[in-house]
Amino acid sequence: MISKQLANQIVEQTMLRLHRNINVIQTNGMILASGDRLRVDSIHEGAVIVAETRKPLLITEENNHLFPRTKPGINLPIFFQQELVGVIGITGDPKEIEEIATLVQLTTEMMVYQALIASEREWERKMQEMVFEELMSGQPLQKVIFERINKIGFQNKAPFHTMMIELNPESKSYQTILQGIEHYFHQDSILVGHYQLNEHFILTSGLDEKAFQQKVKQLANILKKYNAFPISVGQVVHSLDQVHYSYQTARIALEYGPRKHSIIFFEEAELYSLLKKRDSQEAQHFTNRVLGALDVKLLLTLQSYFNCNQQLAICAETLEIHRHTLTYRLKKIHNLTGYNPSLFQDAIVLQIALWMTDRNFHNS
């Protein structure tokens, strides 16, 4: 588990402080790195015993003959999460180095821990990026994807929220920001990683809307310290095979939303993007979301109301219905869509949605 690069780092840094020869040895007895380069790639018989017993071994002038190709010194096991990962050997008279041996062992284990944890984190991040790429394909999800999802501990639990941020991998604070995001969400089920160019994704699962909104606001405050904003937030989806749509809407928010905001929600940028992407999948989602609950009668009523400049009396006369009937229909439209046709901002959303439907309601 200890790489040659890490072994050399341990030797260099330890010898710098101790001025003693140090050997870092694999559990099979092969010397990975040593201050004495002639000993690299040779077998250390003492380390083999240490690996078998998992206990320190002192080699003295008296028992040196029992361990061919070794020198007097102390050899100690190196553990990572209770697993034996190697042996560290200090060359010298055991009586002279006995006091520092345990300290060398602890320091080595600390260096191994930091390196292997970083390596595990990097592996996990790569796995997360691979899973996210598969989700972005829009293709039916294969069994192997769910196996990878389980392996990295991501919960297949709705709802799913996608966030995007732009980070420069060359920035000094890059790793700090990524680790900060992972630490902030450590109790939650998330995927974090780099997708393309400077774009980085955060995909959460199982957070209800209230909890998610709180998380986003707090995260925005953290990222402000590093000028790593805005955060764009895509539409919530309820299955993994819809995550690619959530990501697309997060990208739209990042592309078209107001950059002065620390958080940009898709809904803030939706209209801007639709004006440029009338025939896109996003446009279809928009019209379905806004008007999908309305039947033809309500759609015709709504367009007639706008054609009459929102004047109830004229619209009722045009439709040949009683004014109270028109008022009832408009209230029903409000209840079904969440948009009030009598309010200016809501009317804009409803009118654009009508314009963008395949049906020619605006000419009705």
VEXFILUM-472604 format. One line per 5 residues: number of its first residue (from 1); for each residue x, y, z of N, C-alpha, C, CB. Coordinates in steps of 0.05 Angstrom, whole numbers, plus 5000, padded with zeros to 4 digits. Glycine has a CB too. Layout:
// residues N
NUM	X/Y/Z/X/Y/Z/X/Y/Z/X/Y/Z; ...
END
This chain:
// residues 364
1	5016/4976/5000/5000/5000/5000/5017/5025/5000/4982/5000/5024; 5042/5023/5008/5060/5046/5008/5073/5048/4981/5081/5045/5031; 5070/5071/4968/5083/5074/4942/5112/5080/4945/5069/5097/4926; 5127/5077/4923/5156/5083/4923/5160/5113/4929/5169/5075/4896; 5143/5129/4917/5145/5158/4921/5142/5165/4951/5124/5173/4904
6	5121/5154/4963/5117/5159/4992/5140/5149/5008/5090/5147/5001; 5150/5125/5002/5172/5113/5017/5197/5131/5016/5179/5086/5005; 5203/5142/4992/5225/5161/4989/5221/5186/5006/5230/5168/4960; 5197/5196/5007/5191/5220/5023/5196/5215/5052/5162/5229/5018; 5187/5191/5061/5191/5184/5090/5221/5182/5096/5177/5157/5096
11	5236/5169/5079/5265/5167/5083/5278/5194/5084/5278/5150/5061; 5272/5211/5065/5285/5237/5063/5279/5255/5087/5277/5252/5037; 5253/5256/5094/5245/5274/5116/5254/5264/5143/5215/5277/5116; 5254/5237/5147/5263/5226/5173/5293/5228/5176/5254/5196/5175; 5308/5223/5155/5337/5225/5157/5346/5254/5161/5350/5213/5132
16	5331/5272/5151/5337/5301/5154/5337/5309/5183/5317/5318/5138; 5320/5296/5199/5318/5302/5227/5336/5284/5245/5289/5299/5236; 5339/5259/5237/5353/5240/5254/5383/5237/5248/5340/5213/5252; 5390/5242/5223/5417/5237/5214/5425/5207/5218/5437/5255/5229; 5405/5190/5214/5409/5161/5215/5398/5149/5189/5395/5148/5240
21	5409/5126/5181/5398/5114/5157/5371/5102/5163/5418/5092/5147; 5353/5106/5144/5325/5096/5147/5319/5078/5123/5305/5120/5149; 5305/5056/5129/5295/5038/5108/5264/5037/5110/5307/5010/5110; 5251/5039/5087/5222/5034/5087/5218/5009/5070/5206/5059/5074; 5205/4989/5083/5205/4962/5072/5176/4952/5068/5220/4943/5090
26	5171/4938/5047/5145/4926/5042/5141/4903/5061/5142/4916/5013; 5116/4893/5063/5110/4871/5081/5122/4845/5072/5079/4868/5084; 5130/4843/5047/5144/4819/5038/5174/4820/5042/5138/4814/5008; 5184/4842/5055/5212/4845/5060/5228/4860/5040/5224/4818/5063; 5216/4868/5018/5230/4883/4997/5234/4912/5006/5214/4882/4970
31	5259/4922/5005/5265/4949/5013/5256/4968/4990/5295/4953/5019; 5237/4986/4997/5226/5005/4977/5243/5029/4974/5198/5013/4985; 5253/5039/4997/5270/5064/4997/5289/5062/5020/5252/5089/4999; 5313/5074/5016/5333/5073/5037/5353/5095/5033/5348/5045/5037; 5365/5104/5055/5387/5124/5053/5411/5111/5040/5394/5135/5081
36	5413/5085/5042/5434/5069/5029/5422/5058/5003/5445/5047/5047; 5426/5072/4981/5412/5064/4956/5419/5037/4946/5418/5085/4935; 5442/5026/4954/5450/5000/4945/5432/4978/4957/5479/4994/4953; 5418/4985/4978/5400/4965/4991/5372/4965/4979/5399/4970/5021; 5365/4985/4963/5338/4986/4951/5333/4961/4934/5335/5012/4935
41	5309/4950/4936/5300/4926/4921/5313/4900/4931/5307/4930/4892; 5328/4901/4953/5338/4876/4965/5319/4868/4987/5367/4880/4976; 5322/4843/4996/5305/4832/5017/5317/4837/5044/5300/4802/5013; 5300/4847/5063/5309/4852/5090/5296/4830/5107/5300/4881/5101; 5313/4810/5116/5304/4787/5131/5290/4795/5157/5327/4768/5137
46	5300/4816/5170/5288/4825/5195/5260/4835/5191/5306/4847/5208; 5256/4850/5169/5229/4861/5163/5209/4839/5158/5230/4879/5139; 5218/4816/5147/5200/4793/5142/5189/4783/5169/5215/4771/5127; 5207/4782/5189/5199/4773/5216/5179/4793/5228/5224/4770/5235; 5185/4819/5225/5167/4839/5236/5140/4837/5223/5179/4868/5231
51	5139/4833/5197/5113/4830/5183/5097/4806/5193/5117/4828/5153; 5112/4784/5200/5098/4760/5209/5088/4763/5237/5117/4736/5207; 5104/4776/5255/5097/4777/5283/5082/4803/5290/5122/4776/5300; 5084/4823/5272/5072/4850/5276/5083/4863/5301/5041/4847/5279; 5108/4856/5308/5121/4867/5332/5149/4878/5324/5124/4846/5354
56	5159/4898/5339/5186/4908/5333/5207/4887/5336/5193/4932/5352; 5229/4890/5321/5252/4872/5322/5278/4887/5325/5253/4853/5297; 5293/4881/5346/5319/4893/5350/5341/4875/5339/5325/4899/5381; 5357/4885/5321/5380/4870/5311/5405/4882/5322/5380/4870/5279; 5420/4865/5337/5444/4874/5350/5468/4860/5337/5444/4867/5381
61	5492/4868/5346/5517/4855/5336/5516/4825/5343/5542/4868/5348; 5503/4818/5365/5503/4790/5374/5484/4773/5357/5494/4789/5403; 5461/4783/5349/5443/4766/5334/5442/4773/5304/5415/4768/5346; 5459/4791/5295/5460/4800/5267/5463/4776/5248/5482/4819/5263; 5478/4755/5257/5483/4732/5239/5457/4716/5232/5504/4714/5251
66	5436/4720/5249/5411/4706/5244/5395/4718/5221/5395/4706/5269; 5402/4743/5214/5387/4758/5193/5406/4767/5171/5372/4782/5206; 5411/4749/5152/5429/4756/5130/5422/4782/5116/5430/4733/5110; 5442/4796/5106/5439/4821/5091/5425/4843/5107/5423/4815/5065; 5429/4842/5133/5418/4864/5150/5440/4877/5166/5395/4853/5169
71	5434/4899/5178/5452/4913/5196/5439/4918/5223/5461/4941/5183; 5455/4922/5244/5443/4927/5270/5424/4951/5268/5465/4933/5291; 5402/4949/5284/5383/4971/5284/5356/4962/5295/5378/4982/5256; 5336/4979/5293/5309/4972/5302/5290/4973/5279/5300/4991/5325; 5274/4952/5277/5254/4951/5255/5226/4950/5268/5259/4926/5237
76	5208/4967/5258/5182/4970/5271/5159/4968/5250/5179/4996/5286; 5137/4956/5258/5114/4954/5239/5101/4981/5235/5093/4934/5249; 5090/4985/5211/5075/5010/5204/5046/5001/5199/5087/5025/5179; 5028/5013/5214/5000/5006/5212/4984/5030/5200/4988/4998/5239; 4964/5023/5184/4944/5042/5174/4917/5030/5179/4949/5049/5144
81	4902/5043/5197/4875/5034/5204/4876/5004/5212/4855/5038/5181; 4895/4998/5230/4900/4971/5241/4909/4950/5221/4874/4962/5254; 4915/4959/5197/4926/4940/5177/4956/4945/5174/4911/4944/5150; 4971/4924/5173/5000/4926/5169/5006/4934/5140/5015/4899/5176; 5019/4956/5136/5024/4966/5109/5054/4967/5102/5012/4993/5105
86	5071/4962/5122/5100/4963/5117/5116/4961/5142/5107/4988/5102; 5142/4965/5139/5161/4964/5162/5180/4987/5159/5177/4936/5163; 5187/5000/5181/5207/5022/5181/5231/5012/5196/5196/5048/5193; 5255/5014/5184/5279/5006/5197/5298/5029/5202/5294/4985/5180; 5309/5030/5227/5328/5051/5234/5355/5037/5238/5319/5067/5259
91	5375/5045/5223/5402/5032/5226/5417/5045/5249/5417/5035/5199; 5430/5028/5265/5446/5038/5287/5445/5019/5311/5437/5065/5295; 5460/5027/5332/5460/5011/5356/5433/5014/5370/5483/5021/5376; 5418/4991/5374/5391/4993/5385/5390/5008/5412/5381/4965/5390; 5412/5006/5428/5412/5021/5454/5411/5051/5450/5437/5013/5470
96	5424/5060/5428/5426/5089/5423/5400/5100/5410/5450/5095/5404; 5386/5083/5396/5363/5094/5381/5336/5084/5392/5365/5085/5352; 5337/5069/5414/5313/5058/5425/5293/5079/5434/5319/5040/5449; 5303/5101/5445/5286/5122/5455/5271/5137/5433/5302/5143/5471; 5283/5139/5409/5270/5153/5387/5254/5135/5369/5291/5168/5371
101	5257/5109/5372/5245/5090/5353/5214/5092/5352/5252/5061/5361; 5202/5094/5376/5172/5096/5376/5163/5122/5363/5162/5095/5405; 5178/5144/5368/5171/5169/5355/5173/5168/5325/5190/5192/5366; 5194/5154/5315/5197/5150/5286/5174/5134/5275/5224/5136/5280; 5166/5113/5290/5143/5097/5281/5118/5113/5280/5140/5073/5301
106	5112/5129/5300/5088/5146/5301/5088/5167/5278/5085/5159/5328; 5111/5179/5274/5114/5199/5253/5109/5187/5226/5141/5213/5254; 5121/5163/5222/5117/5149/5196/5088/5142/5192/5135/5124/5196; 5075/5132/5213/5047/5124/5210/5030/5149/5204/5037/5111/5235; 5037/5172/5215/5022/5196/5209/5026/5204/5180/5032/5219/5228
111	5050/5202/5170/5055/5209/5142/5040/5190/5123/5085/5209/5136; 5041/5164/5130/5026/5144/5114/4996/5150/5115/5032/5116/5125; 4986/5156/5139/4958/5162/5141/4949/5186/5124/4951/5168/5171; 4965/5207/5125/4958/5231/5109/4959/5225/5079/4977/5254/5116; 4979/5210/5071/4982/5204/5043/4960/5185/5033/5009/5192/5037
116	4954/5164/5049/4935/5145/5040/4906/5156/5041/4936/5120/5057; 4901/5172/5061/4874/5185/5063/4870/5203/5039/4871/5201/5089; 4891/5219/5032/4890/5236/5008/4886/5220/4983/4916/5253/5006; 4900/5197/4982/4897/5179/4958/4869/5167/4957/4918/5157/4960; 4858/5159/4980/4831/5148/4980/4811/5169/4972/4825/5137/5008
121	4815/5194/4982/4797/5216/4975/4798/5221/4945/4804/5241/4991; 4822/5221/4934/4825/5225/4905/4811/5203/4889/4855/5228/4897; 4815/5178/4898/4802/5155/4885/4771/5158/4886/4811/5129/4897; 4762/5165/4910/4733/5168/4913/4722/5191/4896/4726/5173/4943; 4737/5212/4894/4728/5235/4877/4727/5227/4848/4747/5259/4881
126	4747/5211/4839/4747/5201/4812/4723/5183/4806/4773/5186/4805; 4717/5166/4826/4693/5149/4823/4668/5165/4822/4692/5129/4847; 4666/5186/4838/4643/5204/4838/4640/5217/4810/4644/5225/4860; 4662/5226/4799/4662/5239/4773/4653/5219/4751/4689/5251/4766; 4662/5194/4753/4654/5174/4734/4624/5169/4735/4670/5148/4739
131	4614/5167/4760/4585/5162/4763/4569/5186/4752/4578/5158/4793; 4579/5210/4758/4565/5234/4749/4564/5235/4718/4578/5260/4760; 4587/5228/4706/4588/5227/4677/4567/5208/4665/4616/5219/4667; 4564/5185/4678/4544/5166/4669/4516/5177/4671/4547/5139/4685; 4511/5191/4694/4485/5204/4698/4479/5225/4677/4483/5215/4726
136	4501/5238/4668/4498/5260/4648/4492/5250/4620/4523/5277/4648; 4498/5225/4615/4495/5214/4588/4466/5213/4579/4506/5185/4587; 4447/5213/4598/4419/5211/4591/4410/5184/4581/4413/5231/4570; 4429/5164/4582/4423/5137/4573/4411/5121/4597/4449/5123/4562; 4396/5100/4591/4386/5083/4613/4409/5074/4631/4371/5058/4601
141	4405/5075/4657/4426/5069/4676/4430/5039/4678/4420/5081/4703; 4455/5030/4674/4462/5002/4676/4466/4993/4705/4487/4996/4659; 4466/4967/4709/4469/4956/4736/4496/4964/4748/4467/4925/4734; 4517/4966/4731/4543/4972/4741/4544/5000/4754/4564/4971/4719; 4527/5019/4744/4526/5046/4755/4515/5045/4783/4508/5064/4737
146	4494/5029/4788/4483/5027/4815/4503/5013/4833/4457/5011/4814; 4519/4995/4823/4540/4982/4839/4561/5003/4848/4554/4959/4824; 4569/5020/4829/4588/5042/4836/4576/5061/4856/4597/5056/4810; 4551/5068/4852/4537/5086/4870/4537/5075/4898/4508/5091/4860; 4531/5050/4901/4532/5037/4928/4560/5037/4939/4521/5008/4926
151	4580/5032/4922/4608/5030/4931/4617/5056/4943/4626/5022/4908; 4609/5079/4932/4618/5105/4942/4599/5116/4963/4622/5125/4919; 4578/5101/4970/4561/5109/4992/4540/5130/4985/4577/5119/5014; 4535/5134/4959/4515/5154/4951/4487/5141/4952/4521/5166/4923; 4468/5154/4965/4442/5142/4968/4424/5148/4944/4429/5152/4994
156	4412/5128/4933/4392/5131/4912/4365/5138/4925/4390/5105/4894; 4364/5163/4935/4341/5172/4950/4333/5199/4941/4347/5171/4981; 4308/5202/4931/4298/5227/4922/4292/5245/4946/4272/5223/4904; 4291/5272/4941/4296/5286/4916/4326/5290/4911/4281/5313/4916; 4332/5297/4886/4360/5302/4878/4362/5331/4869/4369/5283/4855
161	4383/5345/4880/4388/5373/4872/4416/5374/4860/4385/5392/4897; 4419/5389/4838/4446/5393/4826/4454/5422/4829/4446/5384/4796; 4478/5427/4838/4489/5454/4839/4515/5455/4823/4495/5462/4869; 4521/5478/4812/4545/5482/4796/4560/5506/4807/4538/5486/4766; 4587/5503/4808/4604/5526/4814/4628/5526/4795/4613/5526/4844
166	4639/5549/4790/4663/5551/4773/4687/5554/4791/4660/5574/4753; 4706/5535/4789/4731/5536/4804/4754/5533/4785/4731/5515/4826; 4775/5547/4790/4800/5544/4775/4818/5524/4788/4815/5572/4772; 4822/5501/4775/4839/5480/4788/4868/5489/4794/4841/5456/4770; 4877/5511/4781/4903/5522/4786/4904/5540/4810/4913/5536/4761
171	4881/5547/4820/4880/5566/4843/4892/5553/4868/4851/5574/4848; 4905/5569/4884/4917/5559/4909/4896/5549/4928/4933/5582/4923; 4872/5560/4927/4851/5552/4946/4833/5529/4935/4833/5576/4953; 4841/5518/4912/4824/5498/4898/4818/5474/4916/4837/5489/4872; 4839/5461/4926/4836/5437/4942/4822/5444/4968/4863/5424/4948
176	4828/5467/4980/4815/5476/5005/4785/5479/5001/4827/5503/5014; 4777/5490/4978/4749/5494/4973/4735/5467/4970/4744/5511/4948; 4746/5449/4954/4734/5422/4950/4732/5407/4976/4751/5406/4930; 4753/5408/4992/4752/5394/5018/4732/5407/5037/4780/5394/5031; 4730/5434/5035/4710/5448/5051/4682/5440/5044/4713/5478/5047
181	4676/5437/5018/4650/5428/5009/4644/5400/5020/4648/5429/4978; 4664/5382/5017/4660/5354/5026/4656/5354/5056/4684/5337/5018; 4671/5370/5071/4668/5371/5100/4641/5382/5108/4691/5388/5112; 4632/5403/5093/4606/5415/5100/4583/5396/5096/4602/5440/5083; 4585/5379/5076/4563/5360/5070/4569/5332/5081/4558/5359/5040
186	4588/5330/5100/4598/5303/5107/4576/5285/5118/4620/5306/5128; 4555/5297/5130/4534/5280/5141/4512/5274/5120/4521/5294/5165; 4515/5286/5096/4495/5282/5075/4506/5265/5053/4486/5310/5064; 4487/5255/5037/4495/5239/5013/4499/5257/4990/4473/5217/5007; 4524/5259/4981/4530/5278/4958/4550/5265/4939/4540/5304/4969
191	4550/5276/4915/4572/5272/4896/4584/5299/4891/4562/5258/4869; 4611/5301/4891/4625/5326/4886/4648/5321/4867/4636/5339/4913; 4652/5339/4848/4675/5335/4831/4676/5354/4807/4675/5307/4820; 4696/5349/4790/4700/5366/4766/4687/5352/4743/4730/5370/4761; 4672/5368/4727/4659/5356/4703/4672/5364/4677/4629/5363/4703
196	4672/5390/4671/4685/5399/4647/4695/5428/4650/4666/5397/4623; 4717/5435/4637/4729/5461/4639/4732/5468/4669/4713/5483/4625; 4721/5491/4677/4723/5499/4705/4698/5492/4721/4729/5529/4708; 4680/5477/4709/4655/5471/4722/4657/5448/4742/4633/5464/4701; 4646/5452/4765/4646/5432/4786/4617/5428/4795/4664/5440/4810
201	4610/5403/4801/4583/5396/4808/4581/5388/4837/4572/5374/4790; 4558/5392/4848/4550/5381/4875/4522/5370/4871/4551/5404/4898; 4520/5344/4875/4494/5330/4872/4486/5319/4899/4495/5307/4851; 4463/5328/4909/4454/5319/4935/4430/5300/4932/4446/5343/4954; 4427/5283/4951/4403/5265/4950/4390/5265/4978/4411/5236/4942
206	4364/5262/4978/4349/5258/5002/4344/5283/5019/4363/5239/5019; 4351/5307/5010/4347/5331/5025/4320/5344/5016/4370/5351/5021; 4302/5348/5035/4277/5361/5028/4283/5390/5021/4256/5359/5050; 4263/5404/5010/4268/5431/4999/4277/5451/5021/4242/5442/4986; 4265/5449/5044/4273/5468/5066/4302/5463/5074/4254/5465/5090
211	4309/5438/5079/4336/5431/5087/4356/5439/5066/4339/5401/5094; 4349/5434/5040/4367/5441/5018/4371/5471/5016/4355/5430/4992; 4350/5486/5019/4353/5516/5017/4371/5526/5039/4325/5529/5020; 4369/5515/5063/4387/5524/5085/4416/5516/5079/4378/5510/5111; 4420/5493/5068/4447/5484/5061/4460/5502/5040/4446/5455/5051
216	4444/5509/5020/4455/5525/4998/4463/5553/5009/4434/5528/4976; 4446/5565/5025/4452/5591/5036/4477/5591/5053/4428/5602/5053; 4480/5571/5070/4504/5569/5087/4529/5563/5070/4500/5546/5108; 4526/5546/5049/4549/5541/5032/4557/5566/5017/4541/5518/5012; 4538/5582/5008/4545/5607/4994/4561/5625/5012/4519/5621/4985
221	4555/5626/5037/4570/5643/5056/4598/5633/5059/4556/5644/5083; 4602/5607/5059/4629/5595/5061/4645/5602/5036/4627/5565/5065; 4633/5598/5013/4648/5602/4987/4654/5631/4982/4631/5591/4964; 4639/5649/4994/4644/5678/4990/4672/5685/5000/4623/5695/5005; 4681/5671/5020/4708/5677/5032/4730/5672/5011/4713/5659/5056
226	4724/5654/4992/4744/5648/4971/4737/5660/4944/4747/5617/4969; 4717/5678/4944/4707/5689/4919/4698/5668/4899/4728/5707/4906; 4689/5645/4910/4681/5623/4893/4650/5623/4891/4691/5595/4904; 4640/5642/4876/4611/5644/4872/4606/5656/4845/4597/5660/4895; 4583/5654/4834/4558/5644/4846/4556/5614/4846/4534/5657/4833
231	4537/5604/4862/4528/5576/4860/4503/5576/4843/4523/5563/4889; 4502/5559/4823/4477/5557/4808/4462/5532/4816/4482/5557/4777; 4436/5534/4818/4420/5512/4828/4400/5503/4806/4405/5519/4854; 4401/5478/4799/4383/5467/4778/4356/5459/4790/4395/5444/4764; 4338/5451/4773/4312/5442/4783/4314/5416/4797/4292/5439/4759
236	4298/5413/4818/4297/5388/4833/4285/5366/4816/4281/5391/4860; 4296/5342/4818/4285/5319/4803/4282/5296/4823/4304/5310/4780; 4267/5276/4815/4259/5255/4834/4268/5227/4826/4230/5255/4838; 4286/5225/4807/4298/5199/4800/4326/5204/4788/4280/5182/4781; 4343/5184/4791/4371/5187/4781/4372/5191/4751/4387/5163/4789
241	4353/5179/4736/4354/5182/4707/4345/5210/4698/4337/5161/4694; 4337/5227/4717/4330/5255/4710/4351/5274/4719/4303/5262/4724; 4373/5264/4731/4393/5282/4741/4406/5298/4719/4415/5266/4756; 4408/5287/4695/4421/5302/4673/4405/5327/4666/4423/5284/4648; 4378/5326/4670/4362/5350/4666/4367/5370/4688/4332/5342/4665
246	4369/5361/4712/4375/5379/4735/4402/5394/4730/4376/5364/4761; 4421/5378/4720/4447/5390/4713/4445/5411/4691/4468/5368/4705; 4430/5404/4670/4427/5423/4648/4415/5449/4657/4410/5411/4626; 4395/5447/4675/4382/5472/4685/4401/5487/4703/4357/5465/4700; 4419/5473/4718/4439/5487/4734/4459/5502/4716/4454/5467/4752
251	4466/5490/4694/4484/5503/4675/4471/5528/4662/4492/5484/4652; 4445/5526/4656/4431/5549/4645/4431/5571/4666/4402/5541/4638; 4426/5565/4691/4427/5585/4712/4454/5599/4713/4420/5573/4739; 4475/5583/4710/4502/5594/4711/4508/5611/4687/4523/5571/4713; 4497/5603/4664/4502/5618/4639/4486/5643/4637/4496/5600/4616
256	4460/5642/4645/4443/5665/4640/4435/5681/4665/4418/5655/4626; 4440/5670/4688/4431/5683/4713/4448/5707/4720/4432/5663/4735; 4437/5723/4739/4451/5748/4748/4476/5741/4764/4432/5765/4764; 4499/5748/4754/4525/5740/4767/4529/5754/4793/4548/5746/4748; 4515/5776/4798/4519/5790/4823/4507/5775/4847/4507/5819/4821
261	4490/5756/4841/4478/5740/4863/4497/5718/4872/4451/5728/4854; 4497/5712/4897/4514/5690/4907/4502/5663/4901/4519/5693/4937; 4475/5663/4898/4461/5638/4890/4443/5645/4867/4444/5626/4914; 4444/5629/4846/4426/5633/4823/4409/5608/4819/4443/5639/4797; 4383/5611/4822/4365/5589/4818/4356/5589/4789/4340/5591/4837
266	4351/5565/4779/4344/5562/4751/4320/5579/4743/4337/5533/4745; 4301/5582/4761/4277/5597/4755/4284/5626/4749/4257/5596/4778; 4306/5637/4760/4313/5664/4755/4324/5668/4727/4335/5673/4775; 4335/5647/4715/4347/5649/4689/4331/5636/4667/4375/5637/4689; 4309/5623/4675/4294/5606/4657/4284/5622/4633/4271/5593/4671
271	4271/5645/4638/4260/5660/4616/4281/5670/4597/4244/5684/4627; 4304/5680/4607/4325/5689/4590/4335/5667/4571/4349/5700/4607; 4338/5643/4582/4348/5621/4566/4327/5612/4545/4355/5597/4583; 4302/5614/4553/4281/5605/4534/4280/5623/4509/4254/5604/4548; 4284/5648/4513/4283/5667/4490/4305/5660/4470/4287/5696/4500
276	4326/5647/4479/4347/5639/4461/4345/5610/4452/4374/5643/4474; 4328/5594/4466/4327/5566/4461/4297/5557/4459/4341/5549/4483; 4283/5570/4441/4255/5565/4439/4247/5536/4434/4243/5582/4417; 4263/5522/4417/4256/5494/4410/4271/5474/4427/4262/5490/4381; 4283/5482/4449/4299/5464/4465/4282/5447/4483/4319/5480/4481
281	4295/5428/4495/4282/5411/4515/4274/5427/4539/4301/5388/4524; 4290/5448/4545/4284/5465/4568/4258/5480/4563/4307/5485/4573; 4254/5489/4538/4229/5504/4531/4205/5486/4535/4230/5514/4503; 4207/5460/4527/4185/5442/4530/4179/5437/4560/4191/5415/4516; 4201/5434/4576/4197/5430/4604/4183/5454/4617/4224/5425/4618
286	4191/5478/4607/4180/5503/4618/4150/5504/4613/4193/5527/4606; 4142/5500/4588/4113/5502/4581/4097/5480/4595/4109/5499/4551; 4109/5456/4598/4095/5434/4612/4092/5441/4641/4110/5408/4608; 4113/5452/4653/4112/5459/4681/4092/5481/4687/4140/5468/4691; 4091/5501/4670/4073/5524/4675/4044/5518/4667/4083/5549/4660
291	4040/5505/4644/4013/5502/4633/4003/5473/4634/4013/5512/4605; 4019/5455/4642/4012/5426/4639/3987/5418/4653/4034/5410/4650; 3979/5433/4674/3955/5425/4690/3930/5437/4678/3958/5434/4719; 3932/5454/4658/3909/5468/4647/3897/5453/4623/3916/5496/4638; 3870/5451/4623/3857/5439/4599/3853/5460/4577/3830/5426/4607
296	3843/5452/4555/3841/5471/4532/3823/5494/4538/3830/5456/4507; 3801/5489/4553/3783/5511/4560/3797/5533/4576/3759/5500/4575; 3813/5525/4596/3827/5544/4612/3849/5558/4597/3839/5530/4637; 3862/5543/4579/3883/5556/4562/3871/5577/4544/3898/5534/4545; 3848/5571/4532/3835/5591/4514/3825/5615/4531/3811/5578/4500
301	3816/5610/4555/3807/5631/4573/3831/5649/4579/3795/5620/4598; 3853/5637/4586/3877/5652/4594/3887/5670/4571/3899/5634/4603; 3888/5659/4547/3898/5675/4524/3878/5697/4517/3902/5657/4500; 3853/5691/4519/3833/5712/4514/3835/5735/4534/3804/5700/4515; 3840/5727/4559/3843/5747/4580/3867/5766/4574/3848/5734/4608
306	3889/5755/4564/3912/5771/4557/3906/5788/4532/3937/5753/4553; 3891/5775/4513/3885/5790/4488/3867/5814/4494/3870/5771/4468; 3852/5812/4516/3834/5834/4524/3848/5853/4544/3808/5823/4536; 3875/5851/4545/3890/5868/4563/3881/5866/4592/3888/5897/4555; 3874/5841/4600/3867/5834/4628/3842/5850/4638/3890/5840/4646
311	3825/5857/4619/3800/5871/4627/3777/5850/4629/3793/5894/4606; 3767/5846/4653/3748/5825/4658/3723/5828/4641/3741/5825/4687; 3711/5851/4641/3686/5855/4627/3688/5849/4597/3675/5884/4631; 3709/5859/4585/3712/5855/4556/3718/5826/4550/3736/5872/4545; 3734/5813/4567/3741/5784/4563/3716/5767/4567/3763/5775/4583
316	3700/5773/4587/3675/5757/4592/3657/5759/4568/3661/5766/4617; 3655/5784/4557/3637/5788/4534/3648/5773/4509/3635/5818/4527; 3675/5774/4506/3687/5760/4483/3682/5730/4484/3718/5766/4482; 3685/5719/4509/3681/5690/4512/3652/5682/4515/3696/5681/4537; 3635/5702/4517/3606/5698/4520/3600/5681/4545/3595/5684/4495
321	3613/5690/4567/3608/5677/4593/3603/5699/4614/3632/5660/4602; 3592/5691/4636/3586/5711/4658/3613/5719/4670/3567/5699/4679; 3614/5744/4680/3639/5754/4693/3647/5737/4716/3635/5783/4702; 3628/5727/4732/3635/5710/4755/3647/5684/4746/3609/5704/4772; 3638/5673/4723/3650/5649/4712/3679/5654/4704/3633/5639/4687
326	3684/5677/4692/3711/5684/4684/3729/5686/4709/3712/5710/4668; 3719/5700/4729/3734/5703/4754/3741/5675/4766/3719/5720/4775; 3721/5657/4766/3725/5630/4776/3747/5616/4760/3699/5614/4775; 3746/5619/4733/3767/5605/4717/3795/5617/4722/3760/5609/4687; 3797/5643/4725/3823/5655/4730/3834/5646/4757/3820/5686/4730
331	3816/5644/4777/3825/5633/4804/3835/5604/4801/3802/5636/4824; 3821/5589/4785/3828/5561/4781/3856/5559/4767/3807/5546/4764; 3860/5577/4747/3886/5578/4734/3908/5585/4754/3886/5599/4711; 3903/5604/4772/3922/5611/4793/3928/5587/4811/3911/5635/4810; 3907/5573/4819/3911/5550/4837/3927/5528/4824/3884/5540/4846
336	3921/5523/4798/3934/5500/4784/3963/5506/4776/3918/5493/4759; 3969/5531/4769/3996/5538/4759/4013/5551/4780/3993/5557/4736; 4001/5564/4800/4017/5579/4820/4023/5607/4810/4043/5565/4825; 4013/5614/4786/4016/5641/4775/3989/5655/4774/4030/5640/4747; 3989/5680/4783/3964/5696/4783/3963/5712/4757/3963/5715/4808
341	3944/5707/4739/3942/5721/4713/3938/5751/4716/3920/5710/4697; 3929/5760/4740/3924/5789/4743/3948/5804/4753/3901/5792/4763; 3969/5790/4761/3994/5803/4770/4014/5805/4747/4007/5788/4794; 4027/5828/4744/4044/5833/4720/4065/5811/4716/4057/5860/4723; 4082/5806/4737/4104/5787/4735/4094/5759/4728/4120/5787/4760
346	4072/5751/4741/4061/5724/4736/4049/5722/4708/4040/5717/4757; 4037/5744/4700/4024/5745/4673/4045/5742/4651/4009/5771/4669; 4069/5753/4655/4091/5751/4636/4098/5721/4632/4116/5767/4645; 4102/5707/4655/4109/5679/4654/4088/5663/4639/4113/5667/4682; 4062/5668/4646/4040/5653/4633/4039/5659/4603/4014/5660/4647
351	4042/5685/4596/4040/5693/4568/4063/5680/4551/4040/5723/4565; 4087/5681/4562/4109/5669/4547/4105/5639/4544/4136/5675/4561; 4095/5626/4564/4090/5598/4563/4069/5592/4541/4080/5587/4590; 4049/5609/4539/4029/5606/4518/4041/5609/4491/4005/5625/4522; 4057/5629/4488/4070/5634/4462/4088/5611/4453/4087/5660/4464
356	4099/5597/4473/4119/5576/4466/4106/5549/4464/4140/5575/4487; 4080/5547/4467/4067/5521/4463/4064/5515/4433/4039/5520/4477; 4061/5490/4427/4058/5483/4399/4031/5492/4388/4060/5452/4396; 4012/5496/4406/3985/5505/4397/3986/5535/4393/3963/5497/4418; 3969/5545/4376/3969/5573/4368/3949/5589/4385/3962/5576/4338
361	3952/5587/4412/3932/5600/4429/3931/5630/4426/3937/5592/4458; 3955/5642/4420/3956/5671/4420/3940/5682/4396/3984/5680/4419; 3933/5665/4377/3916/5675/4355/3887/5667/4358/3927/5664/4328; 3881/5655/4381/3853/5645/4385/3834/5668/4391/3852/5624/4408
END
